[in-house]
């Protein structure tokens, strides 16, 4: 970890050397990786053409599921990293093609990067790394409607099959054990599963959360239909009995939650999580800081790789700080969630201001600062585009540098947030963390870097990308996190 951080700091210091737009490529091996890329493309094309004959191949159900959930499972880990590196290079080439002053290329693949793309930082843990898994309930391969696992097929095509996930490489054994026990419990229950909301049934999916110490939380989702609260209570008691005194006690749950809902997705405010047994939270440590994990709290699914990610961000946020507590910089953490980025970076900056739309997440962030005795973090609830102007007025009198970091969901930032960040002249450095840079995040990148556009109300000085660092958070899948540093 220390070596990676030192290497990152060195690259930050020398990134100015790339002002000459020197081409920056990392790999030249083509055979295995390009074959895998062609294979993935062919698979997508097959899916489009095979509407009624999706299961006409000769693969086992386990192989089909592994291909859907962990498409890179057949490759060695080095080959996986090489494939991901090439994909990030291709994605960033699309950005370069839209930068002011850059020559346009007819092929994004041939567009050479004008800023360094560092080698992908590997995950310290490759197998069983997920700390959160959600298992669905539906008809299995044998037709049993009380099968717990993962979906193959689609409702539109009418070929959904639920396949057991015991063989998946990214799932920890504890998660698989809870899923098996939940399947055993609902098969003993007199209630039907809820496969389609309008078709009746009650038992829905189960989510399992664990931490590095093995503490385990299970959340069972349930559709009450027309059952009275008293009738629901009977089945909740059966569930508790099964997991605390019955066969499910082998799971050694630390927390058992229950959520009744007639909607596919709902928040704690819409339908409270009911603690049936154990502790209301489990806790996780990242870079020496302790974080509370509640049933619906966002937390990176790979704790070991999260440490790599947050250490990377910490070095980019304050690259020139030799001693802790000596910086006069302020960190503006937009879409801060429960405060993990700001709290882990807090020793390197003078002040952290986090902005988050979801009030419950802000409450968790405030709790986490108190839990870690962090005194230089402040969290504000509200829309970033509405909150930023007032925050900037307060910061204008404080002096020092100002760095912004954003870590949005896959949908990227709302254009008003991008506009607010770009139009604040005090923000000279912006760090964007994206788990899907080839999606809506690419639109954000272009809006940050395009020439001023009064029609779009993008009047601030344009940013330029100066460094990209991929971090592998999801071994055996094509996905990774991309950290992109913009400066102006």
Secondary structure, 3 states (H helix, E strand, C coil): CHHHHHHHHHHHHHHHHHHHCCCCCCCCCCHHHHHHHHHHHHHHHHHHHCCCCCCCCCCCHHHHHHHHHCCCCCCCHHHHHHHHHHHHHHHHHHHHCCCCCCCCCCCHHHCCCCCEEEEEECCCCCCCCECEEEEEEECECCCCCCEEEEEECCCCCCCCEEECCCCCCCCCHHHHHHHHHHHHHHHHCCCCECCCHHHCCCEEEEEEEECCCCCEEEEEEECCCCCCHHHHHHHHHHHHHHHHCCHHHHHCCCEEEEEECCCCCCCCCCCCCEEEEECCCEEEEECCEEEEECCCCCCCCEHHHHHHHHHHHHHHHCCCCCCCCCCCCEEEEECCCCCHHHHHHHHHCCEEEEEECCHHHHHHHHHHHHHCCCCCEEEEECCHHHHHHHHHHHHCCCCCCEEEEECCCCCCCCHHHHHHHHCCCCCCEEEEEECCCCCHHHHHHHHHHCCCEHHHCECCCCCEEEEEEEECCCCCCCCCEEEEEEEC
